[in-house]
Amino acid sequence: MLPSLRISISKFRIYKTLKNYCYLNRGLTIHFNNEKFYSENGLRDLLEDYMESEPLYPIIHLEDEDIEVAFTHVRGYGETYYSL
């Protein structure tokens, strides 16, 4: 008989992972614990959800069959990259 294994994962971590799946698979809808996770615009939605201040210019969102890129700049110092 195998020993029982207890794994503790925070609700926040699970929700963040599900949201990331939706950012990477635009149009995907995930229902989990009566919550709905969905992204209509992919990486553009990721930037809008994670930016902590107003962008200096509108988000530039480029996509083709095998690539999707979204970026902008905000006032402040430092750099944040999301690579999924």
Secondary structure, DSSP 8 states (H G I E B T S, - for coil): ----------HHHHHHHHHHHHHHSTT-EEEETTEEEE-SSTHHHHHHHH-SS-BSS--EEEE-SS-EEEE--BSSSS------
